[in-house]
Amino acid sequence: MIALITAAFSCGQDVFEKYEYDDSVSYFSISPKMFQMLAKLSIETNDPEADKFLRLVEEIESFKVITTESKDISTDIQTWVDQHIKTQNLEELMRVREKGAHVNFYVKSTKNDDRVKKLLMFVTDINEDQIKLGNRKPETVLLYLSGDIDLTQISKLVNEMNLPGGQQLGKLNEK
């Protein structure tokens, strides 16, 4: 009985919370409070690209990334992603296979086609030469954003973080 309850809890638990303190996972999160604080800063630039980026920051509520080299944790993340897509009614935006990596984008749309409420980017089967985080060579990357998200600006953010998939997001507006 206890094993059943534990399994049910871990299955429903947020994958980011579950692995936040696990040493086999690289974890990065920016809280809603931090985005609120950044939005209140009055930063003036003469650079239109920097201004767009600052507007993007004002509109993000949550930003989380986890990466792992562990095949077992990757399988658990895959299970969570599959369940999350269903429970949150996320729709597939696109799938890309690039240099051996599989990149899947899922979104919860707004009424405006260029913006989304949630973005989930799930990268698997990463060619170890494609991305390195320090000494780590991740097997899986999971990025999760919520807010009022402009996809073109997110592609720039993903590229700046040297994560696969940013270029594909940028190509959406070229169509």
N, C-alpha and C positions, 0 to 999 in steps of 0.2 A: 504494500500500500504506500509506504513512504517513498519507495523507488518510483512509483507511478506519479506521485505528486511532484517529486523532484524533477522528473523528466518533463512533466507538463509545464512546470515553472521555467525551466531552462529553455524550452522550446519557444515560449512566449516572451522571454526576456529579450530586451534590446541587445543586439549583438555588440554594439559599441560599449554598453555598460558591462556586458559579460567579459570582454577581453581588455578593458581599459588598463588593468594592472598586470596583464599577462606579459611576461618577458619575451614570449615568442611573437609578439605583435607590436608593431609601431603604431602609435595612437596619436592623433592630433584632433583637437576640438576647440572651436571658438564658441563661447557661450552667447546666448542672446544679449546678456548684459554688456558684453564687450562690444557687440555691434551697436547697441544703443549708445554707448559711450563714444565710439568712433563717429557715429552720426552727429553727435552734439559738438564735436570739434569743428571750429571754423577754420578750415584749411583753404587757403587761396593758392591757386596755381595758374600759370599761363599756358598750361598744357591741356588741350582738349581731351586727350586720351586719359590723363590723370584725373580730370574732372569726371569722366564717364566711370572710371574705376571707383572714385569716391561715392558716386551715386549708387553704384552697385552695392557697396558696403552698407549703405543706408538701408537697402532693401532686403538684405539677408538677415534671417532670424537665427539660423543654426547652420554650422559647417562642421562636418566630421569626416575624418579619413582614418581608415585602418589598413595596414598592410601586414602580410604574414608570409613566411617561408614554409610554414607547416601545412602539409597536405591534409591532416585531420582538421585543423582549424579552417582551412579553405573549404572543406566539405561542409562544416557547420555553417560557415558564412553563406555558402550556396543555398543551404536549406532555409536559412533566415531570409535571404533575398527572395526566394521563390514564394515563401509565405507572405512576406511583406508586400510583394507585388499584388497578391490577391486581396489581402485584407485592406490595403490602402487604395485599391483600384487604380494602380499605376498602369499606364499604357506604354508599350515599347515605342521609343522614339526612333532608335536605329540600332543596328548590330554591325560591328566592324571586325574584320580579322586583318590585323596588320602586323607584319613581321613576326608572326607566330603568336601574338597576343589576341585574345578574344575580348572585345570591348562591347558591352551592352549598356545602353542608356534607356532609362525608364523615367517617365514624368507624370505628374498630376498637373493637368493644364489649367490655365485661366481662360477667360473669355478672349483675351488677346493672344493671337497665335505666336507672337515673339516672346511671350513670357510664360513662366510656369510657377506653380506653388511649391512643387517638390521636384528634385532631380536626384536620381540615384544612378551612379556610374559604377558598373561592376566589371572588373578586368581580371581575366584568368589566363592560364597557360602562357605566362609572360616569358619571353625569351630573355634569359638572364643578362644578355648584353644590352637589352633595350632600356632597362631602368635599374638603377642602383640607388639605394638609400643608405649612404655610409658603406658599411661592410655588408649590408643585407642585400639579398637578391630576391625580391618578393615573388611568391607564387600567385598571390591574389592581392588586389587593391579594391577597396570599397570606399566610394566617396558619396556623401549624402548631404544635400543642401535643402533648406526650406526657406521660404520667404516669397517675395515678389521678384522673380529671377529673370533677368535678361540673358538669354542663352549665348548671345555673341560675347558679352562681357565675361561670362563664366568660362568660355573657351580660353580667354586670355589668362584668367586666373589659374586654370588647370595647366596651361602651358608653362606659366611662371613656376609652378610647383614641380615641373618636370614629370608629370604623370601622363601616361598614355591616354589618348582620346580627345585631347583639347583641340587638335587640328580638325578632327571630324566634326566637333561641335561648331567650330568656326565656319565650316563649309555649308552648314544648314542655310545660312542667309545668302549663299551664292546661287542657290537654286532659283 
